[in-house]
């Protein structure tokens, strides 16, 4: 899968990915997840480039879970890696990326 960004294209390997995001806007978590699951939507955020092309989407909602803490815990397991620096975390100073690729779910 190809994702175009300001400094050039990036190819995502087939596999399973985890995105840690927040939902502070109107409608909260429910509205954000419903938006991500819609195939027909304006492309506004990094994750939109993946969700409208994905064959399968699943969501795990963690009420009160801070996205940076979720990323930190997952990376610490050794089971996840960051496939693209800055993806979904351009406003974050702590994380390399808020998108992680699950090593066991890799297509290779």
C-alpha positions, 0 to 999 in steps of 0.5 A: 500500500502506498502512502504519499506524504510531504517528503515523498511516498512510503510503501506499507508492507502487507500485515497488521497495524495498530494506530493509537489515537485520541478522540477529544472532538465532538462526539468523542470516541464513538464519533471518531471510530465511526468516522474511521470505519467509513469508506467514504470520507474526506482524507484529513489525517494520516490514518485516513490514508490507511483506513479507506484502503484497508480490507479489514478494520477492528477497533479496541477502545481504551477509555482514558488511555493516553495514545503515547502511553499505549504506544510505549507499552506496545513497543516495550513488548518487542512485538511492534515496530514503527513502520513510518516516523511521524505517522499520526504523531506530528504533534507529539514530541514523545513518540516516533509514530502513533502507527505500529506494525505488529511483527507477528501479523506481518505479511512476510 
